[in-house]
Amino acid sequence: MKSLSIVFACLLIVSCSQSRPGNIGVYMLVDTSGTYSEEIQKAQQIIRYTLSRLDAKDTFAVARIDTASFSEKDIVAKITLDDRPTTMNRQKRLFADQVQVFVDQSPSSAYTDITGGLLQAVEYLNEKQPAKKTVFIFSDLKEDLEDGYIREIDFDLDGFEIVALNVTKLRTDNVDPREYLTRLDEWQNKVESSGGRWRVINDLDGLERLL
């Protein structure tokens, strides 16, 4: 555990010296429903890696996907990084602490409002106006809405890259793989028809090319 903390601290320091044109905005949605909540430790690793790659003026927010995700209350941690290295590192450590509390205490949700979470992500990043806008969706992409919730809503994803991470296969997918492929196709069509770019990354080494 000590060695991991040292590596993380080094990554924070290295990130401060990185430079790139324009700032980045990343909003990560984390599925907390059913058995997928067991994947939350992996989500934390992705969050820590993403945090280590961000630099001054970049924005990062992490939110849970639960029964009704179109809400600011589902944002568990958010920052826009300062351009002073000492302040930036302090911000990152506080952010990591907030995520740890989320990992330790987040209850499993009965429903999965992915669409509501994506709408909230778009609203948040549009308000921050970063040069590059990316939404990570850490989920099996199986949306399950409580009765009465309406999510037949048009998105405006022009300028957004939507990245599905760790899209695990459900038990029913093993019986009929078409269900898995259909979920991916439906989300891709929804994103691309709304003007966004769609990508699926299950090999998490692919994150390095995004950040």
N, CA, C and O of each residue as an XYZ file, in Angstrom:
844
protein
N       0.828     -1.204      0.000
C       0.000      0.000      0.000
C       0.863      1.255      0.000
O       0.552      2.246     -0.660
N       1.984      1.185      0.777
C       2.889      2.316      0.856
C       3.500      2.613     -0.505
O       3.620      3.772     -0.901
N       3.891      1.542     -1.230
C       4.501      1.729     -2.544
C       3.524      2.369     -3.523
O       3.919      3.199     -4.341
N       2.230      1.981     -3.441
C       1.223      2.583     -4.310
C       1.078      4.075     -4.037
O       0.915      4.867     -4.965
N       1.138      4.456     -2.771
C       1.025      5.871     -2.403
C       2.190      6.666     -2.958
O       2.023      7.803     -3.400
N       3.393      6.055     -2.932
C       4.573      6.740     -3.460
C       4.445      6.943     -4.964
O       4.746      8.017     -5.485
N       3.989      5.888     -5.664
C       3.805      5.986     -7.111
C       2.792      7.062     -7.456
O       3.004      7.851     -8.377
N       1.685      7.093     -6.712
C       0.642      8.082     -6.966
C       1.177      9.491     -6.756
O       0.889     10.391     -7.545
N       1.963      9.689     -5.685
C       2.542     11.003     -5.411
C       3.471     11.437     -6.540
O       3.481     12.605     -6.929
N       4.257     10.486     -7.069
C       5.157     10.792     -8.178
C       4.382     11.194     -9.430
O       4.770     12.111    -10.154
N       3.276     10.485     -9.668
C       2.455     10.804    -10.836
C       1.880     12.210    -10.735
O       1.782     12.921    -11.735
N       1.501     12.608     -9.522
C       0.971     13.948     -9.331
C       2.017     14.991     -9.687
O       1.712     15.986    -10.344
N       3.249     14.762     -9.253
C       4.321     15.711     -9.510
C       4.628     15.783    -11.004
O       4.788     16.869    -11.562
N       4.710     14.612    -11.650
C       4.996     14.578    -13.081
C       3.924     15.304    -13.868
O       4.222     16.018    -14.825
N       2.664     15.118    -13.461
C       1.563     15.715    -14.219
C       1.645     17.224    -14.245
O       1.177     17.860    -15.189
N       2.245     17.810    -13.200
C       2.321     19.263    -13.127
C       3.245     19.837    -14.193
O       3.111     21.004    -14.561
N       4.190     19.025    -14.698
C       5.142     19.518    -15.688
C       4.663     19.273    -17.114
O       5.310     19.718    -18.063
N       3.545     18.574    -17.283
C       3.045     18.297    -18.613
C       2.430     19.548    -19.225
O       1.910     20.401    -18.506
N       2.486     19.661    -20.540
C       1.833     20.783    -21.203
C       1.126     20.267    -22.447
O       1.573     19.305    -23.073
N       0.041     20.899    -22.792
C      -0.722     20.497    -23.969
C      -1.575     21.693    -24.394
O      -1.852     22.565    -23.571
N      -1.992     21.753    -25.642
C      -2.836     22.867    -26.085
C      -4.245     22.724    -25.525
O      -4.889     21.691    -25.710
N      -4.716     23.744    -24.851
C      -6.083     23.725    -24.330
C      -6.237     22.880    -23.089
O      -5.388     22.046    -22.776
N      -7.337     23.106    -22.382
C      -7.585     22.330    -21.172
C      -8.566     21.193    -21.449
O      -9.248     21.167    -22.473
N      -8.614     20.257    -20.504
C      -9.423     19.049    -20.636
C     -10.519     19.042    -19.580
O     -10.298     19.450    -18.440
N     -11.692     18.579    -19.962
C     -12.767     18.342    -19.002
C     -13.168     16.886    -19.053
O     -13.540     16.383    -20.113
N     -13.100     16.204    -17.932
C     -13.461     14.790    -17.853
C     -14.557     14.620    -16.806
O     -14.445     15.117    -15.685
N     -15.604     13.920    -17.184
C     -16.695     13.604    -16.266
C     -16.848     12.090    -16.296
O     -17.101     11.516    -17.356
N     -16.700     11.440    -15.155
C     -16.755      9.980    -15.110
C     -17.991      9.519    -14.353
O     -18.205      9.884    -13.197
N     -18.799      8.710    -15.027
C     -19.992      8.116    -14.442
C     -19.667      6.704    -13.977
O     -19.129      5.905    -14.743
N     -19.992      6.394    -12.728
C     -19.672      5.088    -12.148
C     -20.962      4.360    -11.789
O     -21.741      4.825    -10.958
N     -21.172      3.233    -12.416
C     -22.359      2.401    -12.178
C     -22.286      1.792    -10.773
O     -21.293      1.158    -10.416
N     -23.336      1.989     -9.987
C     -23.374      1.431     -8.629
C     -24.523      0.443     -8.456
O     -24.936      0.151     -7.334
N     -25.032     -0.066     -9.569
C     -26.210     -0.935     -9.475
C     -25.829     -2.404     -9.376
O     -24.831     -2.833     -9.954
N     -26.616     -3.161     -8.652
C     -26.510     -4.619     -8.617
C     -25.110     -5.133     -8.388
O     -24.363     -4.595     -7.571
N     -24.758     -6.184     -9.119
C     -23.435     -6.784     -8.952
C     -22.339     -5.922     -9.557
O     -21.163     -6.131     -9.257
N     -22.695     -4.947    -10.409
C     -21.655     -4.105    -11.002
C     -20.975     -3.240     -9.946
O     -19.854     -2.775    -10.150
N     -21.647     -3.025     -8.824
C     -21.033     -2.260     -7.740
C     -19.766     -2.931     -7.233
O     -18.930     -2.284     -6.603
N     -19.617     -4.226     -7.504
C     -18.417     -4.947     -7.082
C     -17.188     -4.522     -7.887
O     -16.057     -4.828     -7.507
N     -17.412     -3.818     -8.996
C     -16.310     -3.363     -9.851
C     -15.749     -2.016     -9.402
O     -14.859     -1.473    -10.056
N     -16.251     -1.476     -8.306
C     -15.935     -0.098     -7.942
C     -14.455      0.110     -7.619
O     -13.935      1.212     -7.791
N     -13.773     -0.941     -7.152
C     -12.339     -0.811     -6.889
C     -11.579     -0.542     -8.186
O     -10.621      0.231     -8.201
N     -12.002     -1.173     -9.259
C     -11.381     -0.932    -10.555
C     -11.665      0.499    -11.015
O     -10.799      1.155    -11.596
N     -12.866      0.971    -10.755
C     -13.203      2.354    -11.094
C     -12.280      3.325    -10.367
O     -11.854      4.330    -10.936
N     -11.974      3.020     -9.113
C     -11.089      3.890     -8.332
C      -9.696      3.954     -8.966
O      -9.076      5.017     -8.979
N      -9.208      2.849     -9.480
C      -7.904      2.847    -10.140
C      -7.912      3.760    -11.366
O      -6.949      4.484    -11.618
N      -9.004      3.718    -12.121
C      -9.123      4.566    -13.309
C      -9.180      6.038    -12.905
O      -8.570      6.893    -13.547
N      -9.915      6.320    -11.838
C     -10.026      7.698    -11.349
C      -8.655      8.224    -10.932
O      -8.287      9.350    -11.269
N      -7.906      7.412    -10.204
C      -6.575      7.839     -9.764
C      -5.643      8.066    -10.958
O      -4.873      9.026    -10.976
N      -5.717      7.193    -11.934
C      -4.872      7.356    -13.113
C      -5.250      8.635    -13.860
O      -4.380      9.415    -14.247
N      -6.547      8.843    -14.059
C      -7.007     10.046    -14.753
C      -6.555     11.299    -14.015
O      -6.075     12.254    -14.626
N      -6.711     11.286    -12.712
C      -6.324     12.433    -11.893
C      -4.839     12.745    -12.054
O      -4.450     13.911    -12.116
N      -4.018     11.714    -12.120
C      -2.574     11.914    -12.247
C      -2.185     12.519    -13.588
O      -1.119     13.123    -13.707
N      -3.036     12.366    -14.601
C      -2.721     12.856    -15.941
C      -3.192     14.285    -16.190
O      -2.797     14.899    -17.181
N      -4.027     14.819    -15.309
C      -4.599     16.139    -15.528
C      -3.666     17.236    -15.025
O      -2.843     17.022    -14.135
N      -3.821     18.417    -15.622
C      -2.902     19.519    -15.345
C      -3.705     20.792    -15.069
O      -4.930     20.759    -14.949
N      -2.992     21.901    -14.972
C      -3.597     23.185    -14.616
C      -4.771     23.525    -15.534
O      -4.699     23.368    -16.753
N      -5.841     23.991    -14.920
C      -7.075     24.432    -15.582
C      -7.937     23.280    -16.095
O      -9.018     23.524    -16.631
N      -7.490     22.038    -15.946
C      -8.313     20.890    -16.308
C      -9.421     20.696    -15.275
O      -9.266     21.056    -14.108
N     -10.523     20.133    -15.713
C     -11.680     19.874    -14.857
C     -11.952     18.378    -14.797
O     -11.856     17.677    -15.805
N     -12.291     17.897    -13.603
C     -12.596     16.474    -13.428
C     -13.744     16.351    -12.438
O     -13.745     16.993    -11.388
N     -14.712     15.527    -12.778
C     -15.819     15.240    -11.863
C     -16.130     13.753    -11.929
O     -16.047     13.137    -12.992
N     -16.489     13.185    -10.790
C     -16.902     11.791    -10.699
C     -18.304     11.757    -10.106
O     -18.574     12.404     -9.094
N     -19.199     10.997    -10.744
C     -20.579     10.910    -10.271
C     -21.054      9.466    -10.323
O     -20.593      8.677    -11.148
N     -21.973      9.134     -9.439
C     -22.543      7.789     -9.430
C     -23.710      7.705    -10.409
O     -24.428      8.680    -10.630
N     -23.883      6.524    -10.988
C     -25.105      6.213    -11.736
C     -26.002      5.440    -10.788
O     -25.639      4.361    -10.319
N     -27.173      5.991    -10.506
C     -28.093      5.288     -9.616
C     -29.509      5.386    -10.167
O     -29.694      5.438    -11.383
N     -30.508      5.411     -9.295
C     -31.899      5.386     -9.749
C     -32.272      6.612    -10.569
O     -32.948      6.495    -11.591
N     -31.839      7.776    -10.132
C     -32.163      9.029    -10.820
C     -30.902      9.874    -10.882
O     -30.601     10.620     -9.950
N     -30.162      9.757    -11.984
C     -28.803     10.302    -12.041
C     -28.716     11.717    -12.596
O     -27.628     12.292    -12.626
N     -29.831     12.295    -13.036
C     -29.795     13.659    -13.561
C     -29.877     14.645    -12.404
O     -30.859     15.373    -12.254
N     -28.825     14.653    -11.591
C     -28.847     15.459    -10.376
C     -27.420     15.758     -9.922
O     -26.540     14.901     -9.992
N     -27.209     16.984     -9.458
C     -25.901     17.377     -8.910
C     -25.556     16.583     -7.664
O     -24.378     16.427     -7.340
N     -26.559     16.079     -6.962
C     -26.292     15.355     -5.716
C     -25.514     14.063     -5.967
O     -24.916     13.509     -5.045
N     -25.521     13.588     -7.202
C     -24.802     12.355     -7.526
C     -23.334     12.594     -7.838
O     -22.584     11.638     -8.037
N     -22.906     13.861     -7.885
C     -21.486     14.163     -8.078
C     -20.779     13.958     -6.741
O     -21.090     14.631     -5.758
N     -19.835     13.035     -6.708
C     -19.165     12.702     -5.440
C     -17.861     13.467     -5.260
O     -17.375     13.606     -4.137
N     -17.287     13.965     -6.353
C     -16.063     14.766     -6.259
C     -15.918     15.575     -7.542
O     -16.239     15.090     -8.627
N     -15.431     16.817     -7.416
C     -15.244     17.658     -8.598
C     -14.144     18.683     -8.327
O     -14.017     19.192     -7.214
N     -13.354     18.978     -9.357
C     -12.293     19.974     -9.239
C     -12.044     20.644    -10.589
O     -12.272     20.055    -11.645
N     -11.575     21.881    -10.527
C     -10.894     22.538    -11.634
C      -9.531     22.913    -11.095
O      -9.429     23.672    -10.131
N      -8.490     22.391    -11.703
C      -7.156     22.467    -11.117
C      -6.532     23.854    -11.228
O      -6.614     24.521    -12.259
N      -5.916     24.256    -10.142
C      -5.192     25.515    -10.060
C      -3.897     25.411    -10.864
O      -3.409     24.309    -11.116
N      -3.336     26.558    -11.270
C      -2.077     26.515    -12.013
C      -0.850     26.575    -11.101
O       0.280     26.559    -11.588
N      -1.062     26.646     -9.778
C       0.063     26.605     -8.837
C       0.283     25.159     -8.408
O      -0.634     24.538     -7.870
N       1.470     24.608     -8.630
C       1.708     23.182     -8.373
C       1.349     22.712     -6.968
O       0.770     21.637     -6.814
N       1.678     23.487     -5.946
C       1.385     23.038     -4.582
C      -0.119     23.000     -4.339
O      -0.624     22.077     -3.699
N      -0.832     23.997     -4.847
C      -2.285     24.017     -4.702
C      -2.915     22.877     -5.499
O      -3.844     22.222     -5.028
N      -2.404     22.645     -6.710
C      -2.918     21.573     -7.546
C      -2.772     20.211     -6.867
O      -3.710     19.414     -6.861
N      -1.610     19.950     -6.303
C      -1.403     18.667     -5.631
C      -2.317     18.507     -4.424
O      -2.802     17.411     -4.144
N      -2.548     19.611     -3.710
C      -3.470     19.560     -2.575
C      -4.891     19.267     -3.056
O      -5.610     18.487     -2.432
N      -5.290     19.887     -4.158
C      -6.613     19.625     -4.725
C      -6.759     18.154     -5.111
O      -7.788     17.534     -4.844
N      -5.726     17.605     -5.739
C      -5.782     16.218     -6.178
C      -5.886     15.256     -4.995
O      -6.619     14.269     -5.054
N      -5.161     15.543     -3.938
C      -5.218     14.658     -2.764
C      -6.603     14.700     -2.119
O      -7.134     13.669     -1.704
N      -7.185     15.903     -2.038
C      -8.530     16.029     -1.475
C      -9.535     15.288     -2.348
O     -10.428     14.612     -1.837
N      -9.391     15.412     -3.651
C     -10.274     14.715     -4.590
C     -10.167     13.209     -4.378
O     -11.182     12.518     -4.296
N      -8.937     12.700     -4.291
C      -8.724     11.259     -4.082
C      -9.342     10.808     -2.759
O      -9.877      9.703     -2.676
N      -9.276     11.643     -1.733
C      -9.888     11.306     -0.437
C     -11.406     11.218     -0.563
O     -12.030     10.320      0.003
N     -11.996     12.147     -1.302
C     -13.454     12.133     -1.489
C     -13.894     10.884     -2.247
O     -14.929     10.292     -1.941
N     -13.102     10.494     -3.232
C     -13.409      9.278     -3.979
C     -13.289      8.052     -3.080
O     -14.080      7.116     -3.194
N     -12.303      8.057     -2.188
C     -12.141      6.926     -1.272
C     -13.373      6.766     -0.382
O     -13.820      5.647     -0.130
N     -13.914      7.877      0.088
C     -15.133      7.822      0.908
C     -16.277      7.231      0.087
O     -17.045      6.408      0.585
N     -16.387      7.651     -1.161
C     -17.415      7.115     -2.060
C     -17.252      5.603     -2.234
O     -18.230      4.860     -2.155
N     -16.034      5.155     -2.467
C     -15.760      3.727     -2.649
C     -16.114      2.942     -1.393
O     -16.683      1.854     -1.474
N     -15.777      3.494     -0.239
C     -15.995      2.787      1.031
C     -17.461      2.751      1.440
O     -17.897      1.805      2.096
N     -18.228      3.775      1.059
C     -19.568      3.928      1.635
C     -20.708      3.856      0.616
O     -21.872      3.838      1.014
N     -20.411      3.815     -0.669
C     -21.478      3.892     -1.670
C     -22.368      2.656     -1.638
O     -21.878      1.540     -1.811
N     -23.679      2.839     -1.420
C     -24.600      1.695     -1.439
C     -24.917      1.267     -2.873
O     -24.794      2.059     -3.807
N     -25.320      0.028     -3.034
C     -25.727     -0.468     -4.347
C     -27.082      0.125     -4.714
O     -27.973      0.233     -3.872
N     -27.226      0.508     -5.983
C     -28.483      1.083     -6.452
C     -29.371      0.014     -7.069
O     -28.886     -0.948     -7.665
N     -30.678      0.195     -6.917
C     -31.631     -0.778     -7.473
C     -31.850     -0.563     -8.967
O     -32.258     -1.485     -9.672
N     -31.581      0.653     -9.455
C     -31.830      0.972    -10.861
C     -30.596      1.652    -11.471
O     -29.671      2.044    -10.760
N     -30.606      1.782    -12.811
C     -29.425      2.286    -13.528
C     -29.844      3.333    -14.543
O     -30.208      3.002    -15.672
N     -29.792      4.587    -14.146
C     -30.190      5.689    -15.025
C     -28.949      6.253    -15.719
O     -28.425      7.294    -15.323
N     -28.487      5.552    -16.759
C     -27.301      5.996    -17.489
C     -27.597      7.271    -18.279
O     -26.772      8.183    -18.324
N     -28.767      7.330    -18.895
C     -29.128      8.495    -19.701
C     -29.156      9.758    -18.854
O     -28.635     10.794    -19.267
N     -29.759      9.681    -17.675
C     -29.796     10.842    -16.787
C     -28.403     11.282    -16.387
O     -28.120     12.478    -16.310
N     -27.524     10.308    -16.128
C     -26.148     10.642    -15.766
C     -25.416     11.320    -16.906
O     -24.652     12.261    -16.688
N     -25.647     10.844    -18.128
C     -24.999     11.457    -19.287
C     -25.506     12.882    -19.509
O     -24.726     13.770    -19.855
N     -26.784     13.099    -19.316
C     -27.332     14.453    -19.428
C     -26.688     15.392    -18.413
O     -26.363     16.535    -18.736
N     -26.506     14.908    -17.187
C     -25.868     15.715    -16.154
C     -24.412     16.005    -16.514
O     -23.919     17.109    -16.284
N     -23.723     15.008    -17.081
C     -22.324     15.190    -17.485
C     -22.207     16.267    -18.561
O     -21.324     17.123    -18.496
N     -23.093     16.223    -19.544
C     -23.073     17.204    -20.630
C     -23.323     18.604    -20.085
O     -22.637     19.555    -20.459
N     -24.295     18.723    -19.211
C     -24.610     20.027    -18.623
C     -23.415     20.575    -17.843
O     -23.084     21.756    -17.942
N     -22.776     19.703    -17.071
C     -21.645     20.122    -16.231
C     -20.466     20.587    -17.094
O     -19.908     21.658    -16.852
N     -20.089     19.796    -18.089
C     -18.926     20.148    -18.907
C     -19.205     21.350    -19.801
O     -18.302     22.147    -20.053
N     -20.420     21.496    -20.280
C     -20.753     22.687    -21.062
C     -20.607     23.951    -20.223
O     -20.191     24.996    -20.724
N     -20.949     23.846    -18.958
C     -20.810     24.999    -18.067
C     -19.334     25.343    -17.837
O     -18.979     26.519    -17.745
N     -18.475     24.325    -17.744
C     -17.047     24.554    -17.493
C     -16.308     24.994    -18.758
O     -15.278     25.661    -18.664
N     -16.810     24.637    -19.926
C     -16.269     25.047    -21.227
C     -14.794     24.678    -21.433
O     -14.001     25.540    -21.812
N     -14.411     23.426    -21.194
C     -13.042     23.031    -21.513
C     -12.861     22.905    -23.022
O     -13.834     22.797    -23.768
N     -11.605     22.921    -23.461
C     -11.328     22.780    -24.894
C     -11.670     21.375    -25.390
O     -12.099     21.199    -26.531
N     -11.478     20.378    -24.525
C     -11.781     18.995    -24.872
C     -12.714     18.425    -23.826
O     -12.436     18.516    -22.630
N     -13.833     17.829    -24.265
C     -14.841     17.313    -23.333
C     -14.984     15.802    -23.499
O     -15.314     15.304    -24.575
N     -14.727     15.088    -22.406
C     -14.773     13.624    -22.427
C     -15.641     13.113    -21.283
O     -15.524     13.567    -20.145
N     -16.506     12.170    -21.603
C     -17.319     11.511    -20.574
C     -16.951     10.034    -20.551
O     -17.058      9.345    -21.566
N     -16.518      9.552    -19.393
C     -16.284      8.129    -19.193
C     -17.544      7.515    -18.587
O     -18.113      8.061    -17.642
N     -17.975      6.388    -19.129
C     -19.106      5.652    -18.549
C     -18.583      4.292    -18.097
O     -18.316      3.412    -18.916
N     -18.442      4.135    -16.793
C     -17.945      2.886    -16.214
C     -19.154      2.043    -15.844
O     -19.710      2.175    -14.754
N     -19.558      1.164    -16.778
C     -20.831      0.472    -16.618
C     -20.908     -0.710    -17.574
O     -20.145     -0.800    -18.535
N     -21.851     -1.623    -17.292
C     -22.139     -2.695    -18.255
C     -23.105     -2.212    -19.341
O     -23.460     -2.966    -20.248
N     -23.530     -0.930    -19.237
C     -24.400     -0.264    -20.217
C     -25.825     -0.811    -20.257
O     -26.564     -0.555    -21.208
N     -26.205     -1.553    -19.239
C     -27.573     -2.065    -19.146
C     -28.397     -1.056    -18.360
O     -28.310     -0.991    -17.133
N     -29.201     -0.265    -19.076
C     -30.024      0.742    -18.402
C     -31.290      0.096    -17.855
O     -31.940     -0.699    -18.534
N     -31.631      0.449    -16.618
C     -32.814     -0.106    -15.954
C     -33.470      1.033    -15.180
O     -32.981      1.440    -14.126
N     -34.575      1.540    -15.705
C     -35.227      2.710    -15.123
C     -36.398      2.321    -14.226
O     -37.145      1.387    -14.519
N     -36.536      3.046    -13.145
C     -37.698      2.855    -12.282
C     -38.944      3.344    -13.007
O     -38.869      4.264    -13.821
N     -40.085      2.733    -12.716
C     -41.348      3.134    -13.339
C     -41.585      4.625    -13.168
O     -41.415      5.173    -12.079
N     -41.977      5.274    -14.255
C     -42.296      6.699    -14.194
C     -41.186      7.605    -14.701
O     -41.437      8.774    -14.995
N     -39.967      7.093    -14.810
C     -38.860      7.912    -15.298
C     -38.833      7.897    -16.826
O     -38.883      6.838    -17.452
N     -38.754      9.089    -17.408
C     -38.772      9.234    -18.865
C     -37.400      9.710    -19.325
O     -36.898     10.736    -18.865
N     -36.807      8.955    -20.233
C     -35.465      9.299    -20.714
C     -35.384      9.301    -22.240
O     -34.297      9.149    -22.798
N     -36.514      9.470    -22.919
C     -36.516      9.594    -24.379
C     -36.204     11.046    -24.715
O     -37.087     11.816    -25.093
N     -34.933     11.404    -24.570
C     -34.501     12.796    -24.679
C     -33.392     12.883    -25.714
O     -32.515     12.021    -25.768
N     -33.432     13.933    -26.541
C     -32.371     14.146    -27.523
C     -31.156     14.775    -26.851
O     -31.281     15.719    -26.071
N     -29.984     14.238    -27.164
C     -28.732     14.804    -26.673
C     -28.172     15.790    -27.686
O     -28.502     15.735    -28.871
N     -27.328     16.688    -27.211
C     -26.476     17.493    -28.085
C     -25.044     17.203    -27.664
O     -24.539     17.792    -26.709
N     -24.392     16.290    -28.382
C     -23.063     15.826    -28.000
C     -21.978     16.328    -28.944
O     -20.900     15.740    -29.022
N     -22.254     17.398    -29.651
C     -21.252     17.972    -30.539
C     -20.037     18.402    -29.717
O     -20.165     19.179    -28.770
N     -18.854     17.892    -30.083
C     -17.638     18.228    -29.345
C     -17.338     17.305    -28.180
O     -16.336     17.490    -27.489
N     -18.187     16.315    -27.948
C     -17.989     15.384    -26.839
C     -17.437     14.046    -27.337
O     -17.801     13.570    -28.412
N     -16.559     13.458    -26.541
C     -16.156     12.072    -26.751
C     -16.712     11.253    -25.588
O     -16.427     11.541    -24.426
N     -17.497     10.241    -25.906
C     -18.105      9.387    -24.888
C     -17.370      8.046    -24.921
O     -17.331      7.373    -25.951
N     -16.794      7.673    -23.793
C     -15.955      6.476    -23.729
C     -16.557      5.489    -22.735
O     -16.654      5.782    -21.544
N     -16.955      4.331    -23.222
C     -17.465      3.276    -22.348
C     -16.284      2.449    -21.843
O     -15.483      1.944    -22.629
N     -16.189      2.317    -20.517
C     -15.076      1.609    -19.893
C     -15.562      0.351    -19.184
O     -16.627      0.339    -18.567
N     -14.760     -0.705    -19.284
C     -15.026     -1.909    -18.488
C     -16.451     -2.430    -18.706
O     -17.171     -2.713    -17.748
N     -16.842     -2.550    -19.965
C     -18.201     -2.998    -20.275
C     -18.256     -4.520    -20.066
O     -18.046     -5.299    -20.995
N     -18.537     -4.907    -18.850
C     -18.535     -6.336    -18.519
C     -19.756     -7.026    -19.127
O     -20.792     -6.409    -19.376
N     -19.596     -8.291    -19.348
C     -20.689     -9.094    -19.908
C     -21.568     -9.639    -18.784
O     -21.074    -10.152    -17.780
N     -22.860     -9.517    -18.972
C     -23.823    -10.040    -18.007
C     -23.973    -11.547    -18.189
O     -23.548    -12.108    -19.199
N     -24.574    -12.182    -17.213
C     -24.789    -13.624    -17.308
C     -25.626    -13.981    -18.534
O     -25.376    -14.984    -19.202
N     -26.621    -13.144    -18.817
C     -27.472    -13.406    -19.986
C     -26.700    -13.226    -21.295
O     -27.052    -13.824    -22.312
N     -25.645    -12.401    -21.270
C     -24.838    -12.212    -22.476
C     -24.101    -13.486    -22.855
O     -23.867    -13.747    -24.035
N     -23.738    -14.274    -21.858
C     -23.068    -15.534    -22.140
C     -24.008    -16.523    -22.824
O     -23.588    -17.356    -23.628
N     -25.287    -16.408    -22.484
C     -26.297    -17.264    -23.119
C     -26.561    -16.792    -24.548
O     -26.653    -17.599    -25.472
N     -26.680    -15.470    -24.715
C     -26.964    -14.903    -26.035
C     -26.083    -13.666    -26.234
O     -26.478    -12.573    -25.828
N     -24.900    -13.806    -26.847
C     -23.978    -12.679    -27.037
C     -24.583    -11.517    -27.819
O     -24.056    -10.405    -27.781
N     -25.672    -11.763    -28.520
C     -26.296    -10.674    -29.270
C     -26.788     -9.569    -28.347
O     -26.839     -8.406    -28.745
N     -27.152     -9.925    -27.111
C     -27.602     -8.901    -26.164
C     -26.487     -7.905    -25.865
O     -26.718     -6.697    -25.821
N     -25.284     -8.418    -25.660
C     -24.124     -7.567    -25.394
C     -23.833     -6.669    -26.594
O     -23.649     -5.462    -26.440
N     -23.793     -7.251    -27.771
C     -23.491     -6.494    -28.979
C     -24.575     -5.467    -29.284
O     -24.288     -4.376    -29.775
N     -25.824     -5.825    -28.988
C     -26.929     -4.890    -29.206
C     -26.821     -3.679    -28.283
O     -27.061     -2.549    -28.710
N     -26.461     -3.909    -27.019
C     -26.286     -2.782    -26.082
C     -25.223     -1.813    -26.599
O     -25.423     -0.598    -26.592
N     -24.098     -2.358    -27.045
C     -23.032     -1.507    -27.568
C     -23.490     -0.731    -28.802
O     -23.220      0.463    -28.927
N     -24.184     -1.414    -29.709
C     -24.657     -0.759    -30.929
C     -25.662      0.349    -30.617
O     -25.618      1.423    -31.216
N     -26.563      0.081    -29.681
C     -27.593      1.074    -29.347
C     -26.966      2.345    -28.763
O     -27.370      3.457    -29.104
N     -25.975      2.170    -27.881
C     -25.329      3.343    -27.303
C     -24.488      4.077    -28.334
O     -24.452      5.308    -28.349
N     -23.819      3.336    -29.185
C     -23.032      3.981    -30.239
C     -23.943      4.809    -31.144
O     -23.620      5.950    -31.473
N     -25.075      4.240    -31.546
C     -26.005      4.972    -32.403
C     -26.552      6.210    -31.700
O     -26.700      7.267    -32.315
N     -26.850      6.074    -30.411
C     -27.389      7.209    -29.655
C     -26.369      8.345    -29.596
O     -26.723      9.509    -29.781
N     -25.118      8.011    -29.340
C     -24.073      9.029    -29.220
C     -23.757      9.660    -30.566
O     -23.724     10.885    -30.685
N     -23.525      8.832    -31.584
C     -23.105      9.363    -32.874
C     -24.221     10.131    -33.581
O     -23.954     11.101    -34.290
N     -25.460      9.706    -33.393
C     -26.581     10.446    -33.997
C     -26.802     11.791    -33.313
O     -27.495     12.660    -33.841
N     -26.202     11.955    -32.125
C     -26.311     13.220    -31.391
C     -25.086     14.099    -31.600
O     -24.955     15.144    -30.962
N     -24.180     13.679    -32.496
C     -23.023     14.502    -32.836
C     -21.761     14.189    -32.060
O     -20.743     14.855    -32.249
N     -21.803     13.185    -31.185
C     -20.634     12.854    -30.384
C     -19.785     11.758    -31.001
O     -20.173     11.120    -31.979
N     -18.617     11.556    -30.406
C     -17.742     10.451    -30.805
C     -17.843      9.357    -29.754
O     -17.904      9.646    -28.559
N     -17.861      8.110    -30.189
C     -18.077      6.953    -29.312
C     -16.855      6.053    -29.337
O     -16.267      5.812    -30.391
N     -16.481      5.560    -28.170
C     -15.370      4.622    -28.103
C     -15.610      3.647    -26.948
O     -16.165      4.023    -25.915
N     -15.193      2.408    -27.129
C     -15.259      1.401    -26.070
C     -13.846      0.972    -25.737
O     -13.089      0.584    -26.627
N     -13.481      1.036    -24.459
C     -12.151      0.612    -24.018
C     -12.322     -0.385    -22.879
O     -12.693     -0.014    -21.766
N     -12.056     -1.623    -23.163
C     -12.065     -2.638    -22.111
C     -10.650     -2.990    -21.661
O     -10.452     -3.464    -20.542
N      -9.669     -2.761    -22.527
C      -8.270     -2.852    -22.131
C      -7.870     -1.466    -21.639
O      -7.651     -0.558    -22.441
N      -7.778     -1.306    -20.338
C      -7.638      0.023    -19.750
C      -6.304      0.691    -20.065
O      -6.120      1.869    -19.760
N      -5.368     -0.044    -20.674
C      -4.132      0.586    -21.134
C      -4.440      1.620    -22.210
O      -3.646      2.531    -22.446
N      -5.580      1.481    -22.853
C      -5.960      2.419    -23.902
C      -6.278      3.805    -23.395
O      -6.404      4.733    -24.193
N      -6.412      3.976    -22.090
C      -6.697      5.290    -21.521
C      -5.581      6.296    -21.783
O      -5.830      7.495    -21.907
N      -4.352      5.797    -21.865
C      -3.207      6.695    -22.016
C      -3.323      7.530    -23.278
O      -2.860      8.670    -23.307
N      -3.927      6.988    -24.314
C      -4.051      7.723    -25.560
C      -5.120      8.814    -25.499
O      -5.163      9.698    -26.355
N      -5.982      8.746    -24.482
C      -7.085      9.710    -24.377
C      -6.717     10.939    -23.565
O      -7.305     12.005    -23.749
N      -5.741     10.800    -22.662
C      -5.479     11.863    -21.688
C      -4.100     12.478    -21.891
O      -3.716     13.388    -21.157
